[in-house]
Structure formats: structure tokens, C-alpha cells
């Protein structure tokens, strides 16, 4: 694994730890080669954020790099409104709020807080149907679970055995590479 944990990999790790390993092996190739269609669409939406086309308000931070020395996390936030403390992550299509989505938001929140911002609200925004899901701020129990997950990611070895979930494997873009 990298020395730091890319925030974007938290959800992938929860989907399947081995997929993160395969992603790291193949990411040096052109992204067009291995990105599936939903991922490519999601990426195009994120490019809008990264190119700062979404808003010019001086209260909105968008697509900025964030880092947490405490958790050794590195990544980008999607949109943070410094006025009302609302942090939002936009995804192309959200059918269900997976734990990975929540933990990615927590990771962004912890980074922002270490940078001196106060995060008061968390949202996941589904772009395709324009739905906004409010995510509660993490309580002590959720923070403990988050910290255990970070520890697992830090200690992960590609040779580790892990239970396979055939439903996930059927949807996995790395299936042809996985044995
Ligand atoms: S095919 Fe299955 S085991 Fe292999 S990386 Fe994908 S989800 Fe994981």
C-alpha cells in the first residue's frame, strides 16, 4: 500500500481489499483502458469539480487537496461550504448509502478539521436523480469503527486471505485479472 491512504480508496477497500491492490497495479495504464462506464461518467463529473467549474463563491471550497497527519490520509474534497459547515460528496448515481461512502466523507471531514475548519453537516448528492442524502456526523462508536478500518488498510498485505463475495465479483471490473 502507499505510505499515505488515498481517501478515494476507502470505499474500494470495503468493496474488496484485493481490488485496491489490483487498482494500484493497473493505475499506471491509461484510465480509459480499465475504467468501466459508470466510473468514467463519475470521473467526468468530478473533473468539473477539479476544474472548479461548479461555483465561484468565495465561501465554497471545491476540489481542494486535504491531508490528515493524524490518520495519514490524503485526498480531495468535493464541495465544502465554509459558511454553514456543509461538506458534500457528489456521486453519479446513488442507490444506497454504503459504509464506504460514509467513511470517505468522515475522512474528508477529519482532514478539514485538522486544517482548522468546522464541519457541521455531511451530505451525499446523487447527480443522476438529484437526490441529497444527509449523513449524520460520526458518534464515538462510528469514529472507533473508522479508526479500525484505517488500521486494517494500513496493515493490509495483498497476500492476505479474504472472504470472496461472488455477487461483488460479478460486478468487479478487475474480475478478469483476479485469481
Ligand atoms: S473479482 Fe472479486 S475477489 Fe477479485 S478483486 Fe474483484 S471483488 Fe475482489
Boltz pocket constraint, residues with backbone or C-beta under 6 A from the ligand:
constraints:
  - pocket:
      binder: B
      contacts: [[A, 15], [A, 16], [A, 17], [A, 18], [A, 19], [A, 22], [A, 164], [A, 165], [A, 168], [A, 169], [A, 170], [A, 172], [A, 173], [A, 174], [A, 175], [A, 178], [A, 179]]
      max_distance: 6.0
